[in-house]
Amino acid sequence: MSWLAQSGGERGRFSSFLAVRDTEVREEMDAPDCDPVRLTRTYAQFPLINAVVSGWRATYRHRIRPLLSASSPTSLLDVGCGGGDVARNLARWAARDGLLLSVTGIDPDERALAFAEAGPAVPGVTFRRAHSGELAAEGAAFDVVISNHILHHLDAAQLQGLLADSGRLARRTAIHSDIARSRLAFAAFSVGTLPFFPGSFIRRDGLTSIRRSYTPAELAAAAPSPWRVETERPYRNMLVLVVPEHA
């Protein structure tokens, strides 16, 4: 085979890389028998990675804070809360702004809940091991429902279930934030995390997550009306539902 043919093949493989969601790969930390030391280190490193790539500070300022009040409490549900850093940060930011916010973080993984509950207590924040469907079946309701980086973990039926649960649970709005798949996002994360996060699943699972994540168009096609997809930097999809009376 000539060099030209070989290089053309390489170019073809590169141009097709990440062109389609890879739903077959799995994050290592999701395995029930994964290394518990590396898993704990991964949960401990989530606050840093979320601060850099997840953009919740801006989401709080622009999408959540306008819904809050200093005189009446607002309730928020964090679905798939993991180590609990997003839930704690939202409560802290609201408190600093003199606003009343109670946050419930839920996760079906007992390992995540154990880590979250072992963290520093923050007024107004509670954690519970549960699926969103359990809370919906109980008739629970929250003013705001959120999730961080869980959409790409779900198969098609699970995604539709989460959106249906969110529609039942949210009184005012639901905001599901996830990675937007692109070669640039993959390259930036690969290079940016290379010297950091030793002894954890952050880098390898992060790259796997990008491979599993949606493009904006794919997510819009997967989400029923009235859900809408909005894009935010860096490389983020925001799947948003505004309850009709609050539209």
LOMIPA-940135 format. One record per residue (C-alpha): residue number from 1; residue in three letters; x, y negated, z. Coordinates in Angstrom, 3 decimals, always signed. Last residue first. Layout:
REM residues N
  nr rest        X        Y        Z
 NUM  ALA        X        Y        Z
...
This chain:
REM residues 247
  nr rest        X        Y        Z
 247  ALA  -42.800  -30.373  +30.335
 246  HIS  -43.675  -30.118  +34.024
 245  GLU  -47.219  -28.815  +33.559
 244  PRO  -45.850  -26.473  +30.903
 243  VAL  -43.101  -24.811  +32.993
 242  VAL  -39.798  -25.813  +31.405
 241  LEU  -37.783  -22.808  +30.283
 240  VAL  -34.107  -23.101  +29.397
 239  LEU  -31.512  -20.759  +27.948
 238  MET  -28.268  -22.678  +28.248
 237  ASN  -25.492  -21.341  +26.038
 236  ARG  -21.947  -22.308  +26.893
 235  TYR  -18.718  -22.593  +24.938
 234  PRO  -17.208  -25.478  +26.903
 233  ARG  -19.279  -27.504  +26.534
 232  GLU  -23.042  -27.273  +26.282
 231  THR  -25.478  -25.617  +23.922
 230  GLU  -29.251  -25.625  +24.317
 229  VAL  -31.480  -22.626  +23.717
 228  ARG  -35.238  -22.873  +24.160
 227  TRP  -37.777  -20.694  +25.934
 226  PRO  -41.373  -21.503  +24.955
 225  SER  -41.288  -19.246  +22.953
 224  PRO  -39.576  -15.860  +23.033
 223  ALA  -35.818  -15.417  +23.462
 222  ALA  -33.923  -13.007  +21.201
 221  ALA  -33.827  -15.248  +18.125
 220  ALA  -32.649  -18.205  +20.205
 219  LEU  -29.957  -15.996  +21.737
 218  GLU  -28.719  -14.938  +18.318
 217  ALA  -28.660  -18.524  +17.050
 216  PRO  -26.755  -19.785  +20.082
 215  THR  -24.154  -17.005  +19.676
 214  TYR  -24.622  -14.265  +22.197
 213  SER  -22.244  -12.576  +24.621
 212  ARG  -20.863   -9.030  +24.556
 211  ARG  -17.462   -9.935  +23.057
 210  ILE  -17.247  -12.914  +25.398
 209  SER  -17.962  -10.644  +28.350
 208  THR  -15.180   -8.265  +27.298
 207  LEU  -12.751  -11.176  +27.315
 206  GLY  -13.919  -12.120  +30.800
 205  ASP  -13.710   -8.500  +31.912
 204  ARG  -10.054   -8.331  +30.913
 203  ARG   -9.163  -11.685  +32.463
 202  ILE  -11.174  -11.628  +35.674
 201  PHE  -10.852   -7.956  +36.655
 200  SER   -8.410   -8.659  +39.479
 199  GLY   -4.797   -7.987  +40.447
 198  PRO   -3.410  -11.140  +38.941
 197  PHE   -5.807  -14.012  +38.223
 196  PHE   -3.408  -16.351  +36.396
 195  PRO   -0.664  -16.380  +33.790
 194  LEU   -2.892  -15.083  +30.944
 193  THR   -6.070  -16.927  +31.938
 192  GLY   -5.755  -19.861  +29.567
 191  VAL   -4.423  -17.813  +26.647
 190  SER   -7.200  -15.223  +26.600
 189  PHE   -9.874  -17.733  +27.578
 188  ALA   -8.904  -20.126  +24.777
 187  ALA   -8.622  -17.326  +22.202
 186  PHE  -12.019  -15.833  +23.077
 185  ALA  -13.701  -19.239  +23.135
 184  LEU  -12.181  -20.057  +19.753
 183  ARG  -13.281  -16.723  +18.313
 182  SER  -16.827  -17.505  +19.361
 181  ARG  -19.473  -16.116  +21.721
 180  ALA  -21.425  -18.590  +23.856
 179  ILE  -21.065  -17.727  +27.539
 178  ASP  -24.135  -17.853  +29.745
 177  SER  -26.396  -20.196  +31.678
 176  HIS  -29.989  -19.215  +32.481
 175  ILE  -32.050  -22.212  +33.547
 174  ALA  -35.640  -21.793  +34.718
 173  THR  -37.952  -24.724  +35.367
 172  ARG  -40.913  -25.979  +37.401
 171  ARG  -42.805  -23.264  +39.282
 170  ALA  -40.413  -20.475  +38.310
 169  LEU  -41.136  -16.913  +39.475
 168  ARG  -43.567  -15.723  +36.810
 167  GLY  -41.629  -17.182  +33.881
 166  SER  -38.400  -15.937  +35.411
 165  ASP  -39.803  -12.410  +35.645
 164  ALA  -40.753  -12.493  +31.953
 163  LEU  -37.310  -13.813  +31.048
 162  LEU  -35.615  -11.141  +33.156
 161  GLY  -37.752   -8.408  +31.629
 160  GLN  -37.038   -9.611  +28.093
 159  LEU  -33.329   -9.457  +28.845
 158  GLN  -33.657   -6.007  +30.407
 157  ALA  -35.427   -4.703  +27.302
 156  ALA  -32.745   -6.082  +24.970
 155  ASP  -29.808   -4.824  +27.028
 154  LEU  -28.428   -7.010  +29.775
 153  HIS  -24.831   -7.888  +30.699
 152  HIS  -24.739  -10.754  +28.180
 151  LEU  -27.544  -12.526  +30.052
 150  ILE  -25.708  -12.418  +33.393
 149  HIS  -23.281  -15.312  +33.150
 148  ASN  -24.871  -17.589  +35.748
 147  SER  -28.542  -17.378  +36.607
 146  ILE  -31.158  -19.923  +37.557
 145  VAL  -34.739  -20.199  +38.803
 144  VAL  -36.084  -23.549  +40.020
 143  ASP  -39.242  -24.396  +41.975
 142  PHE  -39.389  -20.916  +43.414
 141  ALA  -42.224  -18.396  +43.592
 140  ALA  -42.669  -14.992  +45.202
 139  GLY  -45.682  -12.888  +44.208
 138  GLU  -44.146   -9.696  +45.582
 137  ALA  -44.042   -8.229  +42.073
 136  ALA  -42.054  -11.265  +40.929
 135  LEU  -39.600  -10.745  +43.787
 134  GLU  -39.113   -7.100  +42.856
 133  GLY  -38.748   -7.970  +39.181
 132  SER  -35.919  -10.390  +39.935
 131  HIS  -33.925   -7.477  +41.321
 130  ALA  -32.995   -7.353  +44.992
 129  ARG  -30.247   -7.422  +47.606
 128  ARG  -30.829  -10.668  +49.460
 127  PHE  -28.802  -13.777  +50.185
 126  THR  -29.652  -16.968  +52.040
 125  VAL  -28.511  -20.570  +51.594
 124  GLY  -30.185  -23.529  +53.343
 123  PRO  -27.256  -24.365  +55.576
 122  VAL  -24.016  -22.850  +54.247
 121  ALA  -22.486  -19.883  +56.052
 120  PRO  -18.959  -19.078  +54.953
 119  GLY  -18.600  -15.791  +53.077
 118  ALA  -19.382  -12.311  +54.411
 117  GLU  -22.908  -12.472  +52.984
 116  ALA  -21.581  -13.028  +49.472
 115  PHE  -19.062  -10.184  +49.710
 114  ALA  -21.630   -7.707  +51.008
 113  LEU  -24.119   -8.902  +48.420
 112  ALA  -21.666   -8.291  +45.590
 111  ARG  -20.889   -4.789  +46.811
 110  GLU  -24.597   -4.026  +47.299
 109  ASP  -25.223   -4.694  +43.617
 108  PRO  -28.876   -5.640  +43.026
 107  ASP  -28.109   -9.361  +43.369
 106  ILE  -30.208  -12.150  +44.849
 105  GLY  -29.252  -15.646  +45.965
 104  THR  -31.889  -17.776  +47.672
 103  VAL  -31.233  -21.512  +47.782
 102  SER  -33.026  -24.159  +49.821
 101  LEU  -32.602  -27.732  +48.620
 100  LEU  -33.336  -31.001  +50.403
  99  LEU  -31.483  -34.038  +49.079
  98  GLY  -29.049  -36.348  +50.884
  97  ASP  -26.622  -36.323  +47.961
  96  ARG  -24.040  -34.458  +50.024
  95  ALA  -26.731  -31.930  +50.931
  94  ALA  -27.593  -31.388  +47.259
  93  TRP  -23.952  -30.799  +46.387
  92  ARG  -23.533  -28.324  +49.239
  91  ALA  -26.659  -26.346  +48.317
  90  LEU  -25.591  -26.124  +44.658
  89  ASN  -22.093  -25.082  +45.683
  88  ARG  -23.313  -22.298  +47.958
  87  ALA  -25.540  -20.762  +45.289
  86  VAL  -22.772  -21.009  +42.673
  85  ASP  -20.236  -19.370  +45.005
  84  GLY  -22.450  -16.423  +45.988
  83  GLY  -20.104  -13.528  +45.176
  82  GLY  -22.473  -12.208  +42.535
  81  CYS  -25.635  -14.321  +42.378
  80  GLY  -27.458  -12.064  +39.934
  79  VAL  -30.515  -14.323  +40.012
  78  ASP  -30.034  -17.623  +41.854
  77  LEU  -33.469  -18.725  +43.120
  76  LEU  -34.071  -22.375  +43.997
  75  SER  -36.511  -23.999  +46.403
  74  THR  -37.068  -27.751  +46.686
  73  PRO  -37.659  -29.325  +50.080
  72  SER  -39.680  -32.523  +50.603
  71  SER  -38.325  -35.872  +51.825
  70  ALA  -34.932  -36.341  +50.154
  69  SER  -36.228  -34.959  +46.887
  68  LEU  -34.878  -32.754  +44.123
  67  LEU  -35.981  -32.393  +40.497
  66  PRO  -33.499  -34.974  +39.143
  65  ARG  -30.726  -33.017  +40.930
  64  ILE  -31.360  -29.856  +38.914
  63  ARG  -30.874  -30.681  +35.225
  62  HIS  -28.338  -33.479  +34.817
  61  ARG  -26.318  -33.485  +38.024
  60  TYR  -26.676  -29.771  +38.814
  59  THR  -25.856  -28.761  +35.253
  58  ALA  -22.801  -31.030  +35.365
  57  ARG  -21.523  -29.359  +38.529
  56  TRP  -22.574  -25.978  +37.154
  55  GLY  -20.165  -26.180  +34.220
  54  SER  -19.373  -22.473  +33.942
  53  VAL  -15.823  -22.597  +32.551
  52  VAL  -13.477  -24.283  +35.024
  51  ALA  -15.480  -24.297  +38.268
  50  ASN  -16.758  -20.805  +37.468
  49  ILE  -13.200  -19.499  +37.094
  48  LEU  -12.157  -21.042  +40.396
  47  PRO  -15.203  -19.910  +42.354
  46  PHE  -14.984  -16.406  +40.809
  45  GLN  -11.511  -15.711  +42.234
  44  ALA  -12.767  -14.225  +45.517
  43  TYR  -15.268  -12.040  +43.653
  42  THR  -12.410  -10.750  +41.482
  41  ARG  -10.202  -10.099  +44.517
  40  THR  -13.000   -8.016  +46.031
  39  LEU  -13.283   -6.052  +42.791
  38  ARG   -9.522   -5.528  +42.564
  37  VAL   -9.518   -4.080  +46.078
  36  PRO  -12.636   -1.991  +45.393
  35  ASP  -11.111   -0.321  +42.300
  34  CYS  -14.081   +0.573  +40.091
  33  ASP  -16.278   +3.538  +41.035
  32  PRO  -19.661   +1.881  +40.496
  31  ALA  -18.482   +0.502  +37.129
  30  ASP  -19.658   -3.081  +36.700
  29  MET  -16.194   -4.401  +37.534
  28  GLU  -14.783   -2.800  +34.384
  27  GLU  -17.011   -4.844  +32.087
  26  ARG  -18.563   -2.681  +29.414
  25  VAL  -18.052   -2.386  +25.653
  24  GLU  -20.891   -0.940  +23.543
  23  THR  -22.903   -4.144  +23.073
  22  ASP  -20.274   -5.747  +20.867
  21  ARG  -22.132   -8.738  +19.479
  20  VAL  -21.337   -9.239  +15.787
  19  ALA  -18.937  -11.678  +14.089
  18  LEU  -16.600  -11.299  +17.054
  17  PHE  -13.763  -10.226  +14.733
  16  SER  -14.983  -10.229  +11.115
  15  SER  -12.495  -12.873   +9.958
  14  PHE   -9.703  -11.092  +11.805
  13  ARG  -10.474   -7.730  +10.179
  12  GLY  -10.569   -9.308   +6.740
  11  ARG   -7.333  -11.169   +7.332
  10  GLU   -5.665   -7.942   +8.375
   9  GLY   -6.959   -6.194   +5.274
   8  GLY   -5.688   -9.001   +3.064
   7  SER   -2.341   -8.754   +4.773
   6  GLN   -2.151   -5.036   +3.960
   5  ALA   -3.229   -5.518   +0.352
   4  LEU   -0.672   -8.257   -0.134
   3  TRP   +2.044   -6.191   +1.568
   2  SER   +1.364   -3.415   -0.945
   1  MET   +0.000   +0.000   +0.000
